Amino acid sequence: MENSLPSIPAKRYFTIGEVSDLCGVKPHVLRYWEQEFTQLRPMKRRGNRRYYQHHEVLMIRRIRDLLYDQGFTISGARNKLQELVHSERERRRINGESLIDIDLDDDDGLESKLKDDPQVVGNASLLALNASQETLHNLRLELSQISQLLSDGA
C-alpha cells in the first residue's frame, strides 16, 4: 500500500488537495474521517480552509491502510488506533521513556521506516499527536492557573 503512494515532501502544512493526492483519498473522504477519528484535527484558517501537518498525513495513510488494505470497519479502525496509542504508551512507560522524546524533525528516518513497516510510522504519528495534545492540555491548565491567580489578585 505505502509503496504506491508518493513520498511526503518536507513541508510544514499541506492543503486538503495535497493530502488527497499524497494519501490516495478524495477530499470529501478526508472531511468525513475528521468526524470519525478524533485524533485527526487539521488546523483551520480563513474560510474554514484545512491545513494538515506531517504527522496527520502519516495518520491518514495509517487510517487508509486499516480501512482499505486490512479491511477494518470505521469503528474497528478507530479501536485499532486507540489500541496502538495505549500499547505504545505502556511500552514507553515500562521503558521509562517520555512521550516528548519523539524526534519530530527526523523525517528521513521516519520516511524510511514507513517503507519498511507502516505500523511503526502509524505509532510514531499517533505518539506525536498525543504529545502535542498532552502539551496543549498542560498549557491550558497552566493558563487556567494564571488566570485564577490574576483574578484572585485583582
C-alpha positions in Angstrom: 0.0 0.0 0.0 2.5 2.6 1.2 4.9 1.9 -1.7 2.3 3.1 -4.3 1.9 6.4 -2.6 4.2 9.4 -3.3 6.7 10.4 -0.7 5.7 13.2 1.6 7.5 16.5 0.8 9.4 18.4 3.6 6.7 21.0 4.2 5.1 22.2 7.4 1.5 22.4 6.1 -0.5 20.7 3.4 -3.8 21.6 1.9 -6.6 19.1 1.7 -5.9 18.7 -2.1 -2.3 17.9 -1.5 -3.2 15.4 1.3 -5.7 13.9 -1.1 -3.0 13.3 -3.7 -0.4 12.1 -1.1 -2.8 9.6 0.5 -4.9 8.5 -2.4 -8.1 9.6 -0.8 -10.7 12.1 -2.1 -11.1 15.4 -0.1 -14.7 14.6 0.9 -13.5 11.3 2.5 -10.8 13.2 4.4 -13.5 15.6 5.8 -15.6 12.6 6.8 -12.7 10.9 8.5 -12.2 14.1 10.6 -15.7 13.4 12.1 -15.0 9.7 12.7 -11.4 9.9 14.0 -11.0 12.4 16.8 -7.2 12.2 16.5 -7.4 13.8 13.1 -7.7 17.6 13.6 -6.3 19.7 10.8 -5.8 23.4 11.6 -8.5 25.5 10.1 -7.8 29.0 8.8 -9.7 31.7 6.8 -12.8 30.4 5.1 -12.5 27.1 7.1 -9.6 26.0 4.9 -7.9 22.9 6.3 -4.1 22.7 6.8 -2.7 19.3 7.7 0.7 18.7 9.3 3.2 15.9 8.5 2.0 13.6 11.4 -1.6 14.0 10.2 -0.7 12.9 6.7 1.0 9.8 8.2 -2.1 9.2 10.3 -4.3 9.4 7.3 -2.1 6.9 5.5 -2.4 4.6 8.5 -6.2 5.0 8.6 -6.3 4.3 4.8 -4.2 1.2 5.3 -6.5 -0.1 8.1 -9.7 0.6 6.1 -8.7 -0.2 2.5 -5.9 -2.7 2.8 -6.6 -4.5 6.1 -10.4 -4.4 5.8 -11.3 -2.8 9.1 -14.6 -1.0 9.6 -14.5 2.6 10.7 -15.3 1.5 14.2 -12.6 -1.2 14.1 -10.0 1.2 12.7 -10.9 3.7 15.4 -10.4 1.0 18.1 -7.2 -0.2 16.5 -5.7 3.3 16.5 -6.6 3.7 20.2 -5.1 0.3 20.9 -1.9 1.3 19.2 -1.7 4.5 21.3 -2.3 2.6 24.5 0.2 -0.1 23.8 2.8 2.4 22.8 2.2 4.4 25.9 2.5 1.3 28.0 5.7 0.3 26.2 7.2 3.8 26.8 6.1 3.7 30.5 7.7 0.3 31.0 10.9 1.5 29.3 10.9 4.8 31.2 10.6 6.8 28.0 8.7 10.1 27.7 6.2 10.9 25.0 8.2 14.1 24.5 11.2 12.0 23.4 9.8 11.7 19.9 12.1 13.3 17.3 9.7 15.1 15.1 12.4 16.5 12.9 13.7 13.1 11.8 11.6 13.0 8.7 14.1 11.0 6.7 14.3 8.2 9.3 10.5 8.3 9.6 10.1 8.0 5.8 12.5 5.1 5.6 10.6 3.3 8.4 7.4 3.9 6.5 8.7 1.8 3.6 9.8 -1.0 5.9 6.9 -1.0 8.5 3.9 1.2 8.2 2.8 0.3 11.7 5.9 1.9 13.1 5.0 5.2 11.4 1.4 4.9 12.4 2.6 4.5 16.0 5.0 7.4 15.7 2.4 9.7 14.2 -0.1 8.8 16.9 2.5 9.4 19.6 3.4 12.8 18.1 -0.2 13.7 18.0 -0.7 12.6 21.6 2.5 14.5 22.7 1.0 17.6 21.1 -2.4 17.1 22.7 -0.6 16.5 26.1 1.4 19.7 25.7 -1.8 21.7 24.8 -3.6 20.2 27.8 -0.7 21.2 30.1 -0.7 24.7 28.6 -4.5 25.1 29.1 -4.1 24.0 32.8 -1.2 26.5 33.3 -3.2 29.3 31.6 -6.2 28.5 33.8 -4.0 28.7 36.9 -2.5 32.0 35.8 -6.0 33.4 35.1 -7.1 32.2 38.6 -4.1 33.9 40.2 -4.8 37.2 38.3 -8.5 37.2 39.2 -7.6 36.5 42.9 -5.1 39.3 43.0 -7.5 41.9 41.4 
